[in-house]
Amino acid sequence: MYALLQQPAASGGPAWIQFVFIGGMALMFYFLLIRPQSKARKEMEARLSKLKAGDEVVLASGLYATIDRVDDKHIWLKLGGSVVKARRAAVASLASEAETKQN
């Protein structure tokens, strides 16, 4: 009976296999999550830096507006008959880009 209780512990294999597995998971995490997100962020920053007065844009809320003035962090938008102040980050895309994505 004591012989059954004293079975040797199963070995998990060499330790380097675990490091390879963890490294593979880290690479997969990088290529599937981090890299595409940073690429999209850089594209969005480039798009926002090119905004100028007269551009028609789509806001994150879904509203279409025309840019009246551009500042460092803010833009003034023509919505109907009024001009409102908004952050640059509120711009989702240019109106021409939004229409081509829908088609």
Summary of the structure (lengths in Angstrom):
residues: 103
radius of gyration: 26.8
end to end distance: 74.9
largest distance: 90.3
contacts: 214
relative contact order: 0.11
helix: 49%
strand: 26%
